[in-house]
Amino acid sequence: MIKHPAWIEIDLKRFEENISNIKWYIGNTLLCLPIKANAYGHGLIPIAKAAQKAGVDYLAVSCLQEGSLLRSSGITLPIIIFGPVYEDQICNLIDLDLEFTISSKYKADLAQSICEKKKKKAKVHLKIDTGMRRIGVRISSAFSLYEYLQKSDLIEIKGIYSHLATADTENDVFAKKQIEDFANFSNFIKGKKPVFHLANSGGVVYYPNSYFDMVRPGLLSFGYFSNPHVLVKPFFSLKAKVGYFKVIEKGESVGYSQSYIAPKRTRIVTIPIGYGDGYRRSLSNIGSVLIRGKTYPICGNICMDQFMVDIGDDEAYVGDEVVLIGSQGDKEITLQQVADLCKTIPYEVLCLFNERVPRVYKHNCKYSLVE
Ligand SMILES: *Cc1c(COP(=O)(O)O)cnc(C)c1O
């Protein structure tokens, strides 16, 4: 294990608790776990393995590349590819047993001609656009595409799905209309039905009639969409070790462009992580960190690999643990607070941490500690 002074701590026991609480909450509905974008920054493979152990029914990723990583790590669960597929990927998708999205006759024909050559069947999910306007066939053409796919001996329709655009708020008119349209379509399909799925985290939390046969909560599973009914907790912390300590005089500046000027003689510590790791530069002069159980402000512009913190007259030593997201003592810096300061959403903050920040997995003796 290579030591690195900034890391992300992932508590897999809490993840398993989240999954078991969600499973209890959704009852007999199947659970598909979206783990695109490196499992929302939590680490694709360890999360996939933990999900498999926790009894998740399906995994979902965005693209062939992510699906292929899962298969080469021995993940055997069914996997859906949410994104659009391309002609030159279909062969690999089929060989890796990845279930991919079909949302046009054009893509269906491409898949069929490749299946014909390979003498193998493709497993697909028909994507219907009920209002997201991203990918998906319009409801008005969905039935004919469904029938077309159904007639083919080369295509197996595993699922039919759509995606909610506004389910992160309760009682939303547009979300209700999407659910209603999807339900109407599902009533059209006679005989043996594929798996119908619609709900993202917002759907699971706020719209029980969006469940159908399977739900796809991403952010909720990572602990960030808690409400009184579904108890989940975050299990992601960003930590580092103090790398340097110095005293600066009143009027001296800190960092690039001198964006911070010390209002008095003060103590500065340097933290070894920056925007080159995915720690957003927009936190410059407005973010904060926890050291020795207290909150301190980031001072100066965040650099590519380091940033500075003003600890006033307090004490801190090289090697002290710094919490950038998560808790220390009775203090906490939440992902939501960080996202608000960056004027973005929690999803984006999580996804931007790159491979330079090692993920350290706690409560997990089955596989290696560091990915
Ligand atoms: C990302 C994604 C989800 C999960 O969304 P959350 O908001 O994280 O629950 C579900 N379905 C599709 C198609 C997605 O792309």
The ligand as an SDF file (V2000), in Angstrom:
LIG
                    3D

 15 15  0  0  0  0  0  0  0  0999 V2000
  -27.9530    8.4260  -12.7010 C   0  0  0  0  0  0  0  0  0  0  0  0
  -29.2020    7.7600  -13.0180 C   0  0  0  0  0  0  0  0  0  0  0  0
  -30.0130    7.2560  -11.9860 C   0  0  0  0  0  0  0  0  0  0  0  0
  -29.7330    7.5250  -10.5240 C   0  0  0  0  0  0  0  0  0  0  0  0
  -30.0150    8.8670  -10.2270 O   0  0  0  0  0  0  0  0  0  0  0  0
  -29.9900    9.3900   -8.7150 P   0  0  0  0  0  0  0  0  0  0  0  0
  -30.4920   10.7740   -8.8290 O   0  0  0  0  0  0  0  0  0  0  0  0
  -28.5650    9.3420   -8.2700 O   0  0  0  0  0  0  0  0  0  0  0  0
  -30.8540    8.4900   -7.9280 O   0  0  0  0  0  0  0  0  0  0  0  0
  -31.1250    6.5200  -12.3540 C   0  0  0  0  0  0  0  0  0  0  0  0
  -31.4350    6.3080  -13.6490 N   0  0  0  0  0  0  0  0  0  0  0  0
  -30.6950    6.7970  -14.6670 C   0  0  0  0  0  0  0  0  0  0  0  0
  -31.0920    6.5500  -16.0660 C   0  0  0  0  0  0  0  0  0  0  0  0
  -29.5560    7.5640  -14.3820 C   0  0  0  0  0  0  0  0  0  0  0  0
  -28.8220    8.0570  -15.3780 O   0  0  0  0  0  0  0  0  0  0  0  0
  1  2  1  0
  2  3  1  0
  2 14  2  0
  3  4  1  0
  3 10  2  0
  4  5  1  0
  5  6  1  0
  6  7  2  0
  6  8  1  0
  6  9  1  0
 10 11  1  0
 11 12  2  0
 12 13  1  0
 12 14  1  0
 14 15  1  0
M  END
$$$$
